[in-house]
């Protein structure tokens, strides 16, 4: 789970999702908290602009009043200082001008807001009009709100004109409350749609951006495992193309170096075998020709060390060939049960010397397709390690069992076990544990052999209890 949360796909998805949530949160905050205040400010500025245009209308004052009253659904009055109406208009263009209504007085056919109203239309001042005059007093203009209830308020604007008449504008601002409710419902739907869209978009974008990087990572892993015959896909963006070129060049250089290393190991190992054979041969000759005790002991040391060095050279040569792919495996039908039994018998003498008990549980007649020599090498290595790491009076268990068309071989010891942190590295060549032990090339060679057999293998170990080395082959 931790590795998944660190992936670029997950991080991109997280960032896009957080971004969408922040945008929606800001939208909710602005629309629900500041909408009413913003509406009030805009409405006041709009009323002031209407008043300014009426003041500058000149001879077209009545037409301008009619037009703005009808277009903005507001009540506009022109009165004298005592409150007597000189001219009025509302959203229905019903006007009053001290005398009966006249189309000519109101612009005739040029007024698009006129219709067939009665010839006489009269209007009374609003009930709060005289309170408005008191508020205006000697001021040039006045702006205030009359609160009727929480959902319906009236905005009042007044201004003295140059001819000492008074301009009165009345508009309702109660509709904003219901507007906010509608907007909130709309925002709920928008939020759900936006989150769903943002979620899907984030998934698409994160996968689109992470895919080429993931592919480069997979190809790089193959290169780390020793497969240099790979090609890196390009075309997504310039940065990934540059990275792909760098990895391809690195793979080429590493493959060249690895090839030289393997050739060097193979050649050196091959060349060392001849002098080692000569050293051992002359040491045996000296031992056989001279019977002195010291001479025999010295010759035995030379022979023993030459044998050990020969085994090491053979291991290096085997490992080099296995890695280079030059080893030809001879697959045949073999009785893995019999092969395990006979290999285990070779350790009888050394186990008696160390007083180690070997317990075998081997199901008979289990056949697999494998290279007999190489699989015996694997068994020999596993059993050798088990015997070496088992203390005196300890136990070694050897198991061969069929399970789901698979033959599983286990070699268990009762040694000190392996540190869990070191388990992934014990298959590496010359791995040195924290305790100071070095595993040489044995397990590295076993790994190459089992990989060539398409075998599942591994080790289970607990410190203080022991280890189980196992591998599986398909049953015939």
C-alpha positions in Angstrom: 0.0 0.0 0.0 2.9 2.3 0.8 4.5 1.8 -2.6 1.2 2.4 -4.3 0.7 5.7 -2.5 4.2 6.8 -3.8 3.5 6.0 -7.4 3.3 8.9 -9.8 -0.1 7.8 -11.0 -1.5 8.0 -7.5 0.1 11.3 -6.8 -1.1 12.9 -10.0 -4.6 11.6 -9.3 -4.5 13.0 -5.8 -3.2 16.5 -6.9 -5.9 16.8 -9.6 -8.6 15.7 -7.2 -7.5 18.2 -4.6 -7.3 20.9 -7.2 -10.9 20.2 -8.3 -12.1 20.2 -4.6 -10.3 23.6 -3.9 -11.9 25.2 -7.0 -15.4 24.0 -6.0 -14.8 25.1 -2.4 -13.8 28.6 -3.5 -16.9 28.7 -5.9 -19.2 27.7 -3.0 -17.6 30.3 -0.7 -17.9 33.1 -3.2 -21.5 32.3 -4.3 -23.0 31.7 -0.9 -21.1 34.1 1.3 -20.4 37.2 -0.9 -23.3 36.9 -3.4 -25.8 39.0 -1.5 -23.2 41.8 -0.6 -22.0 41.7 -4.2 -25.5 42.0 -5.5 -26.3 45.0 -3.2 -23.2 46.8 -4.3 -23.9 46.2 -8.0 -27.5 47.3 -7.6 -26.6 50.5 -5.9 -24.0 51.3 -8.6 -26.6 50.6 -11.3 -29.2 52.9 -9.7 -26.6 55.7 -9.5 -25.9 55.3 -13.2 -29.6 55.5 -14.0 -29.9 58.6 -11.9 -26.9 60.2 -13.7 -28.4 59.5 -17.1 -31.8 60.9 -16.0 -30.1 64.1 -14.8 -28.3 64.5 -18.1 -31.3 63.6 -20.3 -32.4 67.3 -20.8 -35.6 67.5 -22.9 -35.8 63.6 -23.1 -36.1 63.2 -19.4 -39.5 61.7 -19.5 -38.6 59.2 -22.3 -35.4 58.2 -20.4 -37.5 57.7 -17.1 -40.0 55.6 -18.9 -37.3 53.5 -20.6 -35.3 52.8 -17.4 -38.4 52.2 -15.4 -39.7 49.6 -17.8 -36.4 47.9 -18.5 -35.3 47.6 -14.8 -38.7 47.1 -13.1 -38.3 50.1 -10.9 -40.4 53.0 -9.7 -39.1 56.5 -10.6 -40.7 59.7 -9.4 -39.9 63.4 -10.0 -41.5 65.6 -7.3 -41.2 69.1 -6.0 -39.8 69.9 -2.6 -43.2 69.4 -1.0 -43.7 65.9 -2.5 -46.1 66.8 -5.3 -45.5 64.4 -8.2 -44.3 66.1 -11.4 -43.7 62.9 -13.3 -43.7 59.2 -12.5 -43.1 55.8 -14.3 -42.9 52.2 -13.2 -42.2 48.8 -14.9 -45.6 49.0 -16.7 -44.9 52.5 -18.0 -47.9 53.9 -16.2 -47.1 57.6 -15.9 -48.6 60.7 -14.3 -47.8 64.3 -15.2 -50.1 66.7 -13.3 -52.6 66.3 -16.1 -54.3 63.4 -17.9 -52.1 61.0 -19.7 -51.0 62.0 -23.2 -49.1 59.9 -25.8 -47.6 63.1 -27.2 -46.3 64.2 -23.8 -44.6 60.8 -23.5 -42.8 60.6 -26.7 -45.7 59.3 -28.9 -44.9 56.4 -31.2 -41.2 56.8 -30.4 -41.7 55.3 -26.9 -41.6 51.5 -27.3 -43.0 51.0 -23.8 -46.3 52.7 -24.5 -49.5 50.7 -25.1 -53.2 51.4 -25.0 -53.6 52.6 -21.4 -56.5 54.8 -20.3 -56.3 58.4 -21.2 -55.9 59.4 -17.5 -53.6 57.6 -15.1 -52.8 59.0 -11.7 -50.4 57.9 -9.0 -50.0 58.5 -5.3 -46.7 58.8 -3.5 -45.5 55.8 -1.6 -46.5 55.8 2.1 -43.0 56.3 3.2 -42.3 59.2 0.8 -42.5 62.0 3.4 -40.0 60.1 5.6 -37.8 60.0 2.5 -38.0 63.8 2.2 -37.0 64.1 5.8 -34.0 61.8 5.3 -33.0 63.7 2.2 -33.2 67.1 4.0 -30.6 69.4 2.5 -28.4 66.6 1.2 -27.5 66.3 -2.5 -28.4 62.5 -2.5 -29.3 59.7 -0.2 -29.2 55.9 -0.3 -30.9 53.6 2.2 -32.7 50.3 2.5 -36.2 49.7 4.0 -36.4 46.3 5.6 -39.8 44.7 5.4 -38.8 41.1 6.3 -35.8 38.8 5.8 -36.8 38.0 2.2 -38.1 41.3 0.9 -36.3 44.7 1.2 -36.6 47.9 -0.7 -33.7 50.0 -1.9 -34.4 53.8 -2.0 -32.3 56.4 -3.8 -32.9 60.2 -3.8 -31.2 63.1 -5.4 -31.8 66.9 -5.8 -31.7 68.0 -9.4 -30.5 71.4 -10.7 -34.1 72.8 -11.0 -34.7 72.0 -7.3 -36.9 69.0 -8.1 -36.3 65.7 -6.4 -35.6 62.4 -8.1 -36.9 59.3 -6.3 -36.0 55.7 -7.3 -37.5 52.7 -5.6 -36.5 49.1 -6.4 -37.0 45.8 -4.7 -34.0 43.6 -3.7 -35.9 40.8 -2.1 -35.5 38.4 -5.0 -31.8 37.8 -4.2 -32.7 35.5 -1.3 -34.6 33.1 -3.5 -31.8 33.5 -6.2 -29.2 32.4 -3.6 -31.3 29.3 -2.8 -31.6 28.5 -6.5 -27.9 29.0 -7.0 -27.1 26.7 -4.0 -29.2 23.9 -5.5 -27.6 24.5 -8.8 -24.2 24.4 -7.2 -25.0 21.0 -5.6 -25.7 19.6 -9.0 -22.6 21.3 -10.5 -20.4 20.1 -7.6 -21.5 16.4 -8.1 -21.0 16.7 -11.9 -17.7 18.5 -11.5 -16.3 16.0 -8.9 -17.3 13.1 -11.1 -15.8 14.7 -14.2 -12.7 15.8 -12.3 -12.3 12.3 -10.8 -12.5 10.6 -14.2 -10.3 13.2 -15.8 -7.7 12.8 -13.0 -7.6 9.1 -13.5 -7.2 9.5 -17.3 -4.5 12.1 -17.0 -2.6 10.3 -14.2 -2.6 7.1 -16.2 -1.6 8.9 -19.4 1.3 10.6 -17.8 2.5 7.7 -15.7 2.3 5.0 -18.4 5.5 6.0 -20.3 7.4 6.3 -17.0 6.1 3.0 -15.9 7.2 1.4 -19.2 10.6 2.9 -18.8 10.8 1.5 -15.3 9.9 -2.0 -16.5 12.5 -1.9 -19.2 15.1 -0.6 -16.8 14.3 -3.5 -14.4 14.9 -5.9 -17.3 18.2 -4.2 -17.8 19.0 -4.5 -14.1 18.3 -8.2 -14.4 20.8 -8.6 -17.1 18.6 -8.4 -20.2 20.2 -5.7 -22.4 18.4 -6.7 -25.6 15.6 -4.1 -25.0 14.2 -1.1 -26.7 12.8 2.0 -24.9 9.5 3.4 -26.3 9.5 7.1 -27.2 7.1 9.7 -28.5 5.2 10.9 -25.3 7.3 14.0 -24.6 10.8 15.4 -25.0 11.8 14.6 -21.4 10.8 10.9 -21.5 12.4 10.6 -25.0 15.7 12.0 -23.6 15.5 9.6 -20.7 14.8 6.7 -23.0 17.9 7.6 -25.1 20.0 7.8 -22.0 18.8 4.4 -20.7 19.4 2.9 -24.2 22.9 4.2 -24.3 23.5 3.0 -20.7 22.2 -0.5 -21.6 24.5 -0.6 -24.6 27.6 0.4 -22.5 26.7 -2.0 -19.7 26.1 -4.8 -22.1 29.6 -4.2 -23.6 31.2 -4.1 -20.2 29.3 -7.2 -19.1 30.4 -9.1 -22.2 34.0 -8.2 -21.6 33.7 -9.3 -18.0 32.2 -12.6 -18.9 34.8 -13.2 -21.6 37.6 -12.3 -19.1 36.2 -14.6 -16.4 35.8 -17.5 -18.9 39.3 -17.0 -20.4 41.0 -16.6 -17.0 39.2 -19.5 -15.5 40.1 -21.7 -18.5 43.7 -20.6 -18.4 44.0 -21.3 -14.7 42.9 -24.9 -15.0 46.1 -26.1 -16.7 48.6 -24.7 -14.2 46.4 -25.9 -11.3 46.4 -29.4 -12.8 50.2 -29.3 -13.1 50.6 -28.1 -9.5 48.4 -30.9 -8.2 50.1 -33.5 -10.4 53.6 -32.6 -9.2 52.5 -32.4 -5.6 51.1 -35.9 -5.8 54.4 -37.0 -7.4 56.4 -35.5 -4.5 54.1 -37.2 -2.0 54.4 -40.6 -3.7 58.2 -40.3 -4.2 59.2 -39.1 -0.7 57.9 -40.8 2.4 59.2 -38.3 4.9 56.4 -37.1 7.2 56.9 -33.4 6.7 57.2 -33.8 3.0 54.0 -35.7 2.8 52.2 -33.1 5.0 53.4 -30.3 2.8 52.4 -32.1 -0.4 48.9 -32.8 1.1 48.5 -29.1 1.8 49.5 -28.3 -1.8 47.1 -30.9 -3.2 44.2 -29.8 -0.9 44.6 -26.1 -1.8 44.9 -27.0 -5.5 41.7 -28.9 -5.3 40.0 -26.0 -3.5 41.3 -23.6 -6.1 40.2 -25.9 -8.9 36.7 -26.0 -7.5 36.7 -22.2 -7.3 37.9 -21.9 -10.9 35.2 -24.4 -12.0 32.6 -22.4 -10.2 33.7 -19.2 -11.9 33.7 -20.8 -15.3 30.3 -22.4 -14.7 28.8 -19.0 -13.5 30.4 -17.2 -16.4 29.0 -19.7 -18.9 25.5 -19.7 -17.3 25.3 -15.9 -17.4 26.5 -15.7 -21.0 24.0 -18.3 -22.1 26.6 -20.5 -23.7 25.7 -23.5 -21.5 23.6 -26.1 -23.3 21.1 -27.8 -21.0 20.3 -31.4 -21.8 16.7 -31.8 -20.7 15.5 -35.4 -20.2 13.0 -37.3 -18.2 14.5 -38.0 -14.7 13.3 -39.5 -11.5 13.8 -36.6 -9.1 12.9 -38.8 -6.2 15.8 -41.2 -6.9 18.2 -38.4 -7.8 17.5 -36.7 -4.4 17.9 -40.0 -2.5 21.2 -40.8 -4.1 22.6 -37.3 -3.6 21.6 -37.3 0.0 23.4 -40.6 0.5 26.7 -38.9 -0.4 26.5 -37.0 2.9 26.1 -40.0 5.1 29.8 -40.1 6.2 30.1 -36.4 7.0 26.8 -36.5 8.9 28.1 -39.4 11.1 31.2 -37.5 11.8 29.2 -34.4 12.9 26.6 -36.5 14.6 23.9 -35.0 12.3 20.7 -36.9 11.7 19.3 -36.8 8.1 15.6 -37.4 7.9 14.1 -38.0 4.5 10.5 -37.9 3.4 10.6 -38.6 -0.3 7.6 -39.6 -2.4 8.8 -42.2 -5.0 8.6 -42.2 -8.7 8.2 -38.4 -9.3 9.4 -37.6 -12.8 10.3 -34.2 -14.2 11.9 -32.9 -17.4 15.3 -31.4 -16.4 19.1 -31.5 -16.9 20.1 -34.3 -14.5 23.7 -33.0 -14.0 22.6 -29.5 -13.2 19.7 -30.4 -10.9 22.0 -32.7 -9.0 24.4 -29.7 -8.7 21.5 -27.8 -7.1 20.6 -30.6 -4.7 24.3 -31.0 -3.8 24.6 -27.3 -3.0 21.5 -27.1 -0.9 22.3 -30.2 1.1 25.9 -29.0 1.6 24.7 -25.7 3.0 22.3 -27.5 5.3 25.0 -29.8 6.7 27.5 -27.0 7.1 25.1 -24.7 9.0 23.7 -27.5 11.2 25.3 -27.8 14.5 26.5 -31.0 16.1 23.6 -33.3 17.1 21.3 -31.3 14.8 18.9 -32.4 12.1 18.6 -32.0 8.4 15.3 -32.7 6.7 14.9 -33.6 3.0 11.4 -33.5 1.5 10.1 -34.5 -2.0 6.4 -34.1 -2.4 3.9 -33.7 -5.3 1.4 -30.8 -5.1 -0.9 -29.7 -7.8 1.1 -31.2 -10.7 4.2 -29.7 -9.2 7.1 -31.6 -7.5 8.5 -29.6 -4.6 11.9 -30.3 -3.1 12.8 -28.9 0.3 16.1 -29.1 2.3 15.7 -27.9 5.9 18.4 -27.4 8.4 18.4 -26.6 12.2 21.0 -24.0 12.1 21.0 -20.3 13.2 18.8 -19.1 10.3 19.3 -16.0 8.1 18.7 -12.4 9.0 15.4 -11.3 7.2 17.1 -8.2 5.8 19.7 -10.4 4.0 17.3 -12.9 2.5 16.8 -11.1 -0.9 20.6 -10.9 -1.4 21.8 -14.4 -0.5 21.5 -15.4 -4.2 24.0 -12.7 -5.2 27.6 -13.8 -5.9 30.0 -13.4 -3.0 27.4 -11.8 -0.8 28.8 -11.1 2.7 26.4 -11.3 5.7 26.6 -9.0 8.7 28.0 -12.0 10.6 31.0 -12.0 8.3 30.2 -15.1 6.3 30.5 -15.2 2.5 28.4 -17.5 0.3 30.7 -17.5 -2.7 29.3 -18.5 -6.1 27.3 -21.6 -5.0 23.8 -20.0 -4.7 24.4 -17.7 -7.6 25.0 -20.7 -9.8 22.0 -22.5 -8.4 19.9 -19.4 -9.2 21.0 -19.4 -12.9 20.3 -23.2 -13.2 16.8 -22.9 -11.7 16.0 -19.9 -13.8 17.0 -21.9 -16.9 14.5 -24.6 -15.8 11.7 -22.0 -15.3 11.6 -23.2 -11.7 10.1 -21.4 -8.8 12.6 -21.3 -5.9 13.3 -19.5 -2.7 14.3 -19.7 1.0 12.2 -19.4 4.2 14.2 -18.7 7.3 13.9 -17.7 10.9 16.8 -16.7 13.1 17.5 -19.2 15.8 15.3 -21.9 14.2 16.8 -22.7 10.8 16.3 -22.3 7.0 14.3 -24.1 4.3 15.7 -23.9 0.8 13.2 -25.1 -1.9 12.6 -25.3 -5.6 9.7 -26.6 -7.7 9.6 -28.4 -11.1 6.6 -29.3 -13.2 5.7 -33.0 -12.9 5.5 -35.2 -16.0 
